[in-house]
Amino acid sequence: MVFPVSHSQMSLSPGSAFDSDQAKRRSFAPHFVWAMWGLCTIGVYVFLARFAVNIPWHDDWILLWAYDKGTSIWAWMWRQQNEHRFPISKAVLFLVYKLTHHDSRVCMCLNVTVFVALSAALIVVTGRKRGRTVWADALFPLVLLSGAQYWNFLMSIQLFVISAAALQCLAIVFVYAGAYRSRRGILCFGPVFALLPLHAGNGMSALPPLLVFLLLAGWFRRREATRRGRVDALLLFAFAALAGLLALLYMVGYVPQKQHLPPNSLAHFLVTTAQYLCVSVGLALIQEKLWLWALIPTTLMLVTTTILSVTSLARDRGKDGGLEAAGYLLCLLFILVSAILVGYGRSRLGEYSGLSHRFVSMLVPLPILVYLAWDSLPLSARTRSFARNTLFILFLVLMPLNSYQGVRHADFRRAKLEAMLSDIQAGVPARQVAARHYQTVFPGYEKHLASYLEIMEQKRLGPYYP
């Protein structure tokens, strides 16, 4: 039997087929994104298992101050490390060390886990706000879980760097998700701002612009002229005040450091500042003169996000969209502030002093901010998709190159530490071990290294633990 087909049914068929194909692609996107997250997570833990050695590296040795006789743990947590104070990270590390007999590998695992959890949280938040997960959301594990993070993943003390970067990313999520609009969002994210000043200069440099946003959000909520709006505004003001008080506490007894000399020229300052910002794309393009190539995507990210945010702010001034745009601009400002501080303090340390590998973790907020701003500010659907996909493809292409550089440097470090571990296991005296290995393990501090090794030997910690 043949059934008649109406003209309306015939006209709908092509569109229905197209919608069906599009729905299938969208339904597969979450599987792809979580598969990428799973692969990156497995990869980074395999990386850790391969290259982590239970011996401190560089500044990790300074954490052994906590075991000196007569040292107050509270004083040690508040003690400056160069220009930094990071009591919360020190407290966490000390607790882990106590439970594991100073096993550095456990702390390294903690560093990795912070970024693993953060990348998962970003996937969930963007999917919920947008109503669906898109393919480009796989950007988050590509940025956070590549081998480019090797320096900070393989050093216990760098927990404060990773934690500060994670808090900054959560502050950006606070803007993106509009968490200031709900009581629950304010209570969940408010502590993020309060914790920032307790995470060294990384957190302190980000705090002023973020406090401005908290005050703007509070003023915005207070304009609602409802009891709920006024209470939420008071909560925002309270968290801003708490963060400000903790920032003032940070400066009590603070001793300025003199090892960072002012720039000797404006050109050196600008070059070092630009180098620092270029580290946001990872290690692949920051090998000496190659960093100029990294300047291209970095400049595009900064300029396009600034223009888009300013345009949105001008159009929606006094509205919710304008507040969100202002939030992105203030987040960009704290990234630029950190770049200026690095440029000012490091421009006299060498031609490529802005390309330090530990800066990779400090700059993960930049691509994440750019992605979230492009995802939420007013753009056509096609332009938004193009922008997201472009950033995703950039980091997808750079992923193997970044990981290769990370593996290469991590392998060098592992070889040096395993040579030292072999001497310790062979019963070589601590002072002799220090004399053989201090130039790579703790450069310039042979006597300090010898004393720290003696402490570990006496207390049977780390490599001396049976």
C-alpha positions as CSV (number, residue, x, y, z in Angstrom):
1,M,0.0,0.0,0.0
2,V,1.3,3.5,-0.9
3,F,0.6,6.3,1.5
4,P,0.3,9.8,0.2
5,V,3.0,12.3,1.3
6,S,2.0,15.9,1.9
7,H,4.2,18.8,0.7
8,S,4.8,19.9,4.3
9,Q,6.2,16.5,5.1
10,M,8.4,16.5,2.1
11,S,9.8,20.0,3.0
12,L,10.6,18.9,6.5
13,S,12.5,15.8,5.7
14,P,15.9,17.4,4.7
15,G,15.9,19.6,7.8
16,S,14.9,16.7,10.0
17,A,17.8,14.6,8.6
18,F,20.2,17.5,9.2
19,D,18.9,18.1,12.8
20,S,19.3,14.4,13.4
21,D,22.9,14.3,12.2
22,Q,23.7,17.4,14.3
23,A,22.1,15.8,17.4
24,K,24.2,12.7,16.9
25,R,27.4,14.8,16.7
26,R,26.4,16.7,19.8
27,S,25.5,13.5,21.7
28,F,29.0,12.1,20.9
29,A,30.8,15.2,22.1
30,P,30.6,14.4,25.9
31,H,32.1,11.0,25.2
32,F,35.0,12.5,23.3
33,V,35.7,15.2,25.9
34,W,35.6,12.8,28.8
35,A,37.7,10.3,26.9
36,M,40.3,13.0,26.3
37,W,40.2,13.9,30.0
38,G,40.6,10.2,30.9
39,L,43.6,9.7,28.5
40,C,45.3,12.9,29.8
41,T,44.7,11.8,33.4
42,I,46.1,8.4,32.8
43,G,49.0,9.9,30.9
44,V,50.0,12.4,33.6
45,Y,49.9,9.7,36.3
46,V,52.0,7.4,34.2
47,F,54.4,10.3,33.6
48,L,54.6,10.8,37.4
49,A,55.2,7.0,38.0
50,R,58.0,7.1,35.4
51,F,59.8,10.2,36.5
52,A,59.1,10.9,40.2
53,V,62.0,10.0,42.5
54,N,61.7,10.1,46.3
55,I,64.4,12.9,46.7
56,P,63.7,16.6,47.0
57,W,64.7,18.9,44.2
58,H,65.9,22.5,44.4
59,D,63.6,24.5,46.8
60,D,62.0,21.3,48.1
61,W,65.0,20.9,50.4
62,I,63.9,24.1,52.2
63,L,60.8,22.3,53.5
64,L,63.1,20.3,55.8
65,W,63.4,23.4,58.0
66,A,60.3,22.1,59.7
67,Y,62.4,19.3,61.2
68,D,65.0,21.6,62.8
69,K,65.2,21.4,66.5
70,G,63.5,24.3,68.2
71,T,61.6,25.3,65.1
72,S,58.0,26.2,65.7
73,I,55.7,24.7,63.0
74,W,53.5,27.9,63.1
75,A,56.6,30.1,62.6
76,W,57.8,27.8,59.8
77,M,54.5,28.0,58.0
78,W,54.5,31.8,58.1
79,R,58.2,32.1,57.2
80,Q,59.0,33.8,53.9
81,Q,60.5,31.8,51.1
82,N,62.2,34.5,49.1
83,E,59.3,37.0,48.5
84,H,56.6,34.4,49.1
85,R,54.4,33.3,52.0
86,F,52.2,30.2,51.5
87,P,51.1,28.9,54.9
88,I,48.2,26.7,53.6
89,S,50.4,24.8,51.1
90,K,53.1,24.4,53.8
91,A,50.5,23.0,56.2
92,V,49.2,20.5,53.7
93,L,52.8,19.4,52.7
94,F,53.8,19.0,56.3
95,L,50.8,16.8,57.1
96,V,51.5,14.7,54.0
97,Y,55.2,14.4,54.9
98,K,54.3,13.4,58.5
99,L,52.0,10.6,57.2
100,T,54.4,9.3,54.6
101,H,57.9,9.8,56.2
102,H,58.6,12.6,53.9
103,D,57.8,10.8,50.6
104,S,58.1,13.5,48.0
105,R,56.3,11.4,45.4
106,V,53.0,11.6,47.4
107,C,53.2,15.4,47.3
108,M,53.9,15.3,43.6
109,C,50.8,13.2,43.2
110,L,48.8,15.8,45.1
111,N,50.1,18.5,42.7
112,V,48.8,16.5,39.7
113,T,45.5,15.7,41.4
114,V,44.7,19.4,41.8
115,F,44.8,20.0,38.1
116,V,43.0,16.7,37.3
117,A,40.1,17.7,39.5
118,L,40.1,21.3,38.1
119,S,40.0,20.1,34.5
120,A,37.0,17.8,35.3
121,A,35.2,20.7,37.2
122,L,35.7,23.0,34.2
123,I,34.2,20.4,31.8
124,V,31.1,20.0,34.1
125,V,30.6,23.8,34.7
126,T,30.8,24.7,31.0
127,G,28.5,21.9,30.0
128,R,25.9,22.9,32.6
129,K,25.9,26.6,31.7
130,R,25.8,26.0,28.0
131,G,23.3,23.1,28.4
132,R,25.6,20.7,26.5
133,T,29.2,19.7,26.2
134,V,31.0,20.6,23.0
135,W,34.0,19.0,21.4
136,A,36.3,21.9,22.2
137,D,35.8,21.5,26.0
138,A,38.6,18.9,25.7
139,L,40.8,22.0,25.8
140,F,40.8,21.9,29.6
141,P,42.8,18.7,30.1
142,L,45.1,19.6,27.2
143,V,46.0,22.8,29.0
144,L,46.2,21.5,32.5
145,L,47.5,17.9,32.1
146,S,50.2,18.1,29.5
147,G,53.9,17.3,30.0
148,A,54.6,21.0,29.9
149,Q,53.6,21.1,33.6
150,Y,56.6,18.8,34.5
151,W,58.5,21.4,36.6
152,N,55.6,22.0,39.0
153,F,54.3,18.4,38.9
154,L,57.7,17.0,40.0
155,M,58.4,19.5,42.9
156,S,56.5,19.2,46.1
157,I,56.9,22.9,47.1
158,Q,55.2,23.9,43.8
159,L,51.9,23.0,45.4
160,F,51.5,26.7,46.2
161,V,52.0,27.6,42.5
162,I,49.4,25.0,41.3
163,S,46.9,25.9,44.1
164,A,47.2,29.6,43.3
165,A,46.6,28.9,39.6
166,A,43.6,26.7,40.5
167,L,42.1,29.4,42.7
168,Q,42.5,32.0,39.9
169,C,40.7,29.6,37.5
170,L,37.9,29.2,40.0
171,A,37.6,33.0,40.2
172,I,37.2,33.1,36.4
173,V,34.6,30.4,36.7
174,F,32.8,32.6,39.3
175,V,32.5,35.3,36.6
176,Y,31.6,32.8,33.8
177,A,28.9,30.9,35.7
178,G,27.4,34.1,37.2
179,A,27.8,32.5,40.6
180,Y,27.4,36.0,42.2
181,R,23.7,35.8,41.3
182,S,22.9,33.0,43.8
183,R,23.4,32.6,47.6
184,R,24.8,29.1,47.0
185,G,27.3,30.4,44.4
186,I,28.5,33.2,46.7
187,L,29.0,30.8,49.6
188,C,30.8,28.2,47.4
189,F,33.1,30.6,45.6
190,G,33.6,33.3,48.3
191,P,36.4,31.3,50.1
192,V,38.3,31.2,46.8
193,F,38.9,34.9,47.1
194,A,39.7,34.7,50.8
195,L,42.3,32.0,50.2
196,L,44.2,33.9,47.4
197,P,46.3,36.1,49.7
198,L,47.6,33.0,51.5
199,H,49.1,31.6,48.3
200,A,52.2,33.7,47.9
201,G,52.8,36.5,45.4
202,N,50.8,34.5,42.8
203,G,47.6,34.9,44.8
204,M,48.4,38.4,46.0
205,S,49.0,39.8,42.5
206,A,45.6,38.5,41.4
207,L,43.7,39.8,44.4
208,P,43.2,43.6,43.8
209,P,41.4,43.2,40.4
210,L,39.3,40.4,41.8
211,L,38.3,42.4,44.9
212,V,37.1,45.1,42.5
213,F,34.9,42.6,40.8
214,L,33.5,41.3,44.2
215,L,32.6,44.9,45.1
216,L,31.0,45.5,41.7
217,A,29.0,42.3,42.0
218,G,27.9,43.4,45.5
219,W,26.8,46.8,44.3
220,F,25.0,45.1,41.4
221,R,23.1,42.7,43.7
222,R,22.3,45.6,46.1
223,R,20.5,47.4,43.3
224,E,17.9,44.7,43.2
225,A,16.2,46.3,46.2
226,T,15.1,42.9,47.5
227,R,16.0,41.4,50.9
228,R,17.7,38.5,49.1
229,G,19.7,40.9,47.0
230,R,20.8,43.0,50.0
231,V,21.9,39.9,52.0
232,D,23.8,38.5,49.0
233,A,25.5,41.9,48.5
234,L,26.5,41.8,52.2
235,L,28.0,38.4,51.7
236,L,30.0,39.6,48.7
237,F,31.2,42.6,50.6
238,A,32.1,40.4,53.6
239,F,34.2,38.0,51.5
240,A,35.9,41.0,49.9
241,A,36.7,42.5,53.4
242,L,38.0,39.1,54.6
243,A,40.3,38.8,51.6
244,G,41.5,42.3,52.1
245,L,42.3,41.7,55.8
246,L,44.2,38.6,55.0
247,A,46.2,40.5,52.4
248,L,47.1,43.1,55.1
249,L,48.1,40.2,57.4
250,Y,50.3,38.9,54.7
251,M,52.3,42.1,54.8
252,V,52.8,42.1,58.6
253,G,56.5,41.6,59.2
254,Y,57.1,41.1,55.5
255,V,60.7,41.7,54.4
256,P,61.2,42.9,50.8
257,Q,63.8,40.9,48.9
258,K,66.7,42.4,47.1
259,Q,67.7,39.6,44.8
260,H,65.5,41.0,42.0
261,L,67.0,44.2,40.6
262,P,64.9,46.8,38.6
263,P,65.1,46.6,34.8
264,N,68.1,48.3,33.2
265,S,66.0,49.4,30.2
266,L,62.4,49.6,29.1
267,A,63.2,47.2,26.2
268,H,64.5,44.4,28.5
269,F,61.4,44.9,30.7
270,L,59.0,44.6,27.8
271,V,60.8,41.6,26.3
272,T,60.8,39.7,29.6
273,T,57.1,40.5,30.1
274,A,56.2,39.3,26.6
275,Q,58.2,36.1,27.2
276,Y,56.4,35.4,30.3
277,L,53.0,35.7,28.6
278,C,54.1,33.4,25.8
279,V,54.7,30.6,28.2
280,S,50.9,30.3,28.3
281,V,51.1,28.0,25.2
282,G,53.5,25.6,26.9
283,L,57.1,24.6,26.3
284,A,57.0,23.7,22.5
285,L,57.4,27.3,21.3
286,I,59.5,28.8,24.1
287,Q,62.9,27.3,23.3
288,E,65.1,30.4,23.1
289,K,64.4,32.3,19.9
290,L,61.3,30.2,19.0
291,W,59.4,32.2,21.6
292,L,58.6,34.9,19.1
293,W,56.3,32.4,17.3
294,A,54.4,31.9,20.6
295,L,53.9,35.7,20.6
296,I,51.4,35.4,17.7
297,P,48.7,33.2,19.4
298,T,49.3,34.9,22.8
299,T,48.8,38.4,21.3
300,L,45.7,37.2,19.4
301,M,44.2,35.7,22.7
302,L,44.8,38.9,24.6
303,V,43.7,41.4,21.9
304,T,40.5,39.6,20.8
305,T,39.4,38.9,24.4
306,T,40.0,42.5,25.3
307,I,38.1,43.9,22.3
308,L,35.2,41.5,22.8
309,S,34.9,42.3,26.6
310,V,35.2,46.1,26.1
311,T,32.5,46.0,23.3
312,S,30.2,43.9,25.5
313,L,30.8,46.2,28.5
314,A,30.0,49.3,26.4
315,R,26.8,47.8,25.0
316,D,25.5,46.3,28.3
317,R,26.8,48.9,30.8
318,G,24.8,48.7,34.0
319,K,23.3,45.3,33.0
320,D,24.2,41.7,33.9
321,G,26.1,41.2,30.6
322,G,28.2,44.3,31.3
323,L,29.2,43.0,34.8
324,E,30.3,39.7,33.2
325,A,32.4,41.6,30.6
326,A,33.9,43.7,33.4
327,G,34.8,40.6,35.2
328,Y,36.7,39.2,32.2
329,L,38.6,42.4,31.9
330,L,39.6,42.4,35.5
331,C,40.7,38.8,35.2
332,L,42.8,39.8,32.2
333,L,44.2,42.6,34.3
334,F,45.4,40.2,37.1
335,I,47.2,38.1,34.5
336,L,48.8,41.3,33.0
337,V,49.8,42.4,36.6
338,S,51.6,39.1,37.2
339,A,53.4,39.5,33.8
340,I,54.5,43.1,34.7
341,L,55.8,41.9,38.0
342,V,57.8,39.1,36.4
343,G,59.1,41.5,33.8
344,Y,60.2,44.0,36.4
345,G,61.8,41.5,38.7
346,R,63.5,39.2,36.2
347,S,64.6,41.3,33.2
348,R,68.2,41.5,34.5
349,L,68.6,37.7,35.0
350,G,69.3,36.9,31.4
351,E,68.2,37.1,27.8
352,Y,65.5,34.5,28.2
353,S,64.7,35.0,31.9
354,G,60.9,35.3,31.2
355,L,60.8,31.7,29.8
356,S,61.2,29.8,33.0
357,H,59.4,26.4,32.8
358,R,57.7,26.9,36.2
359,F,55.7,29.7,34.7
360,V,53.6,27.3,32.6
361,S,51.4,26.5,35.6
362,M,51.1,30.1,36.6
363,L,49.7,31.0,33.2
364,V,47.0,28.3,32.7
365,P,44.4,30.9,33.7
366,L,45.0,32.8,30.4
367,P,43.8,30.2,27.8
368,I,41.0,29.2,30.2
369,L,39.9,32.8,30.6
370,V,40.0,33.3,26.8
371,Y,38.0,30.2,26.1
372,L,35.3,31.0,28.7
373,A,35.0,34.6,27.6
374,W,34.6,33.6,24.0
375,D,32.1,31.0,25.1
376,S,29.8,33.4,27.0
377,L,30.1,36.9,25.6
378,P,27.8,37.9,22.7
379,L,29.0,36.3,19.5
380,S,27.2,34.6,16.6
381,A,26.9,30.8,17.0
382,R,29.3,30.3,14.1
383,T,31.9,32.8,15.3
384,R,31.7,31.3,18.8
385,S,32.2,27.8,17.5
386,F,35.1,28.9,15.3
387,A,36.9,30.6,18.2
388,R,36.5,27.7,20.6
389,N,37.6,25.2,18.0
390,T,40.6,27.3,17.0
391,L,41.9,27.4,20.6
392,F,41.3,23.7,21.1
393,I,43.1,22.8,17.8
394,L,46.1,25.0,18.8
395,F,46.6,23.1,22.1
396,L,45.8,19.8,20.5
397,V,48.6,20.3,18.0
398,L,51.0,21.6,20.7
399,M,50.1,18.7,23.1
400,P,52.6,16.1,21.8
401,L,55.3,18.8,21.4
402,N,54.8,20.1,24.9
403,S,54.8,16.6,26.3
404,Y,58.0,15.8,24.4
405,Q,59.8,18.7,26.0
406,G,58.4,17.9,29.4
407,V,59.5,14.2,29.1
408,R,63.0,15.3,27.9
409,H,63.6,17.6,30.9
410,A,62.0,15.2,33.4
411,D,64.2,12.4,32.1
412,F,67.3,14.5,32.8
413,R,66.1,15.3,36.3
414,R,65.3,11.6,37.0
415,A,68.8,10.5,35.9
416,K,70.4,13.0,38.3
417,L,68.2,12.1,41.2
418,E,68.6,8.3,40.7
419,A,72.3,8.7,40.7
420,M,72.1,10.5,44.0
421,L,69.6,7.8,45.3
422,S,72.1,5.1,44.3
423,D,74.8,6.8,46.5
424,I,72.5,7.1,49.4
425,Q,71.5,3.4,49.2
426,A,75.1,2.4,48.9
427,G,75.8,4.1,52.3
428,V,77.8,7.0,51.0
429,P,78.1,9.7,53.8
430,A,75.7,12.6,53.6
431,R,78.5,15.2,53.1
432,Q,80.0,13.2,50.3
433,V,76.6,12.8,48.7
434,A,76.1,16.5,48.9
435,A,79.5,17.3,47.4
436,R,78.8,15.0,44.4
437,H,75.3,16.2,43.6
438,Y,74.6,19.7,44.9
439,Q,75.3,21.4,41.6
440,T,72.3,19.8,40.0
441,V,70.1,18.9,43.0
442,F,70.5,22.1,45.1
443,P,72.8,24.5,43.1
444,G,75.0,26.7,45.3
445,Y,74.1,25.2,48.6
446,E,76.4,22.3,49.3
447,K,76.6,22.9,53.0
448,H,72.8,23.3,53.3
449,L,72.3,20.1,51.3
450,A,74.6,18.2,53.6
451,S,72.8,19.4,56.7
452,Y,69.4,18.5,55.2
453,L,70.6,15.0,54.2
454,E,71.9,14.5,57.8
455,I,68.5,15.5,59.1
456,M,66.8,13.0,56.8
457,E,69.3,10.3,57.8
458,Q,68.8,10.9,61.5
459,K,65.1,10.9,61.3
460,R,64.9,8.2,58.6
461,L,63.0,10.2,56.2
462,G,62.5,10.1,52.4
463,P,65.3,8.0,50.7
464,Y,66.6,6.9,54.2
465,Y,63.2,5.4,55.2
466,P,63.5,1.6,55.2
